[in-house]
Amino acid sequence: MIALDGEHGSWFFLEITEEEASLFSKTGRTYLDDLAQRIRSSAPGVRGNKSPFTARSLVMTPARKRADAAVDAWYADKQT
């Protein structure tokens, strides 16, 4: 499962584990908010970091281009 979240002006895009998917199924948006905070706190985009999320990032993948297009379409729809 892939998570794409933009709450609070901060986006993350990564493949979540089965355990994370299960927790998301049980608790919904609350779990994604917590996960997003843990990702931001671990600074996965900072050179030399030891974030456990860096290896799971999908930022520089073809999937990211599809996600960007989906986000752009969502924004465009909200503007109308």
C-alpha positions as a Markdown table, in Angstrom:
| # | Residue | x | y | z |
|---|---|---|---|---|
| 1 | Met | 0.0 | 0.0 | 0.0 |
| 2 | Ile | 1.2 | 3.5 | -0.8 |
| 3 | Ala | 0.5 | 6.5 | 1.4 |
| 4 | Leu | 0.3 | 10.0 | 0.1 |
| 5 | Asp | -0.5 | 12.6 | 2.6 |
| 6 | Gly | -0.6 | 16.4 | 2.6 |
| 7 | Glu | -2.1 | 17.3 | 5.9 |
| 8 | His | -0.7 | 20.5 | 7.5 |
| 9 | Gly | 1.2 | 21.5 | 4.3 |
| 10 | Ser | 3.7 | 18.7 | 4.5 |
| 11 | Trp | 3.6 | 15.9 | 1.9 |
| 12 | Phe | 5.1 | 12.5 | 2.2 |
| 13 | Phe | 4.9 | 9.6 | -0.3 |
| 14 | Leu | 6.1 | 6.1 | 0.7 |
| 15 | Glu | 5.1 | 2.5 | 0.7 |
| 16 | Ile | 3.7 | 1.5 | 4.0 |
| 17 | Thr | 4.2 | -1.8 | 5.6 |
| 18 | Glu | 1.4 | -4.4 | 6.2 |
| 19 | Glu | 1.5 | -3.5 | 9.9 |
| 20 | Glu | 1.1 | 0.2 | 9.1 |
| 21 | Ala | -1.7 | -0.6 | 6.7 |
| 22 | Ser | -3.5 | -2.5 | 9.4 |
| 23 | Leu | -3.1 | 0.3 | 11.9 |
| 24 | Phe | -4.4 | 2.7 | 9.3 |
| 25 | Ser | -7.4 | 0.5 | 8.7 |
| 26 | Lys | -8.2 | 0.5 | 12.4 |
| 27 | Thr | -7.6 | 4.1 | 13.3 |
| 28 | Gly | -7.9 | 6.0 | 10.0 |
| 29 | Arg | -6.6 | 9.5 | 9.6 |
| 30 | Thr | -5.3 | 9.6 | 13.1 |
| 31 | Tyr | -2.7 | 7.0 | 12.3 |
| 32 | Leu | -1.6 | 8.8 | 9.1 |
| 33 | Asp | -1.2 | 12.1 | 11.1 |
| 34 | Asp | 1.0 | 10.2 | 13.6 |
| 35 | Leu | 3.0 | 8.6 | 10.9 |
| 36 | Ala | 3.5 | 11.9 | 9.1 |
| 37 | Gln | 4.8 | 13.4 | 12.3 |
| 38 | Arg | 7.2 | 10.6 | 12.8 |
| 39 | Ile | 8.4 | 10.9 | 9.3 |
| 40 | Arg | 8.9 | 14.7 | 9.6 |
| 41 | Ser | 10.7 | 14.3 | 12.9 |
| 42 | Ser | 13.1 | 11.8 | 11.4 |
| 43 | Ala | 14.2 | 14.2 | 8.6 |
| 44 | Pro | 14.4 | 11.6 | 5.8 |
| 45 | Gly | 15.3 | 14.3 | 3.3 |
| 46 | Val | 18.3 | 15.5 | 5.2 |
| 47 | Arg | 21.7 | 14.3 | 3.9 |
| 48 | Gly | 23.3 | 11.8 | 6.3 |
| 49 | Asn | 20.2 | 11.2 | 8.3 |
| 50 | Lys | 19.4 | 7.8 | 9.8 |
| 51 | Ser | 15.6 | 7.9 | 9.2 |
| 52 | Pro | 14.0 | 4.5 | 8.9 |
| 53 | Phe | 11.7 | 6.0 | 6.2 |
| 54 | Thr | 14.3 | 7.1 | 3.7 |
| 55 | Ala | 14.6 | 3.7 | 2.0 |
| 56 | Arg | 10.9 | 3.5 | 1.7 |
| 57 | Ser | 10.5 | 6.9 | 0.0 |
| 58 | Leu | 8.9 | 6.9 | -3.4 |
| 59 | Val | 9.8 | 10.4 | -4.2 |
| 60 | Met | 12.1 | 9.7 | -7.1 |
| 61 | Thr | 10.0 | 7.0 | -8.8 |
| 62 | Pro | 7.5 | 6.8 | -11.6 |
| 63 | Ala | 4.8 | 6.4 | -9.0 |
| 64 | Arg | 5.6 | 9.9 | -7.8 |
| 65 | Lys | 4.8 | 11.3 | -11.2 |
| 66 | Arg | 1.4 | 9.7 | -11.1 |
| 67 | Ala | 0.8 | 10.9 | -7.6 |
| 68 | Asp | 1.8 | 14.5 | -8.6 |
| 69 | Ala | -0.7 | 14.3 | -11.4 |
| 70 | Ala | -3.4 | 13.1 | -9.0 |
| 71 | Val | -2.6 | 15.9 | -6.5 |
| 72 | Asp | -2.7 | 18.5 | -9.3 |
| 73 | Ala | -6.1 | 17.2 | -10.5 |
| 74 | Trp | -7.4 | 17.2 | -6.9 |
| 75 | Tyr | -6.3 | 20.9 | -6.5 |
| 76 | Ala | -7.7 | 21.9 | -9.8 |
| 77 | Asp | -11.1 | 20.3 | -8.8 |
| 78 | Lys | -11.1 | 22.1 | -5.5 |
| 79 | Gln | -10.6 | 25.4 | -7.4 |
| 80 | Thr | -13.8 | 25.0 | -9.4 |
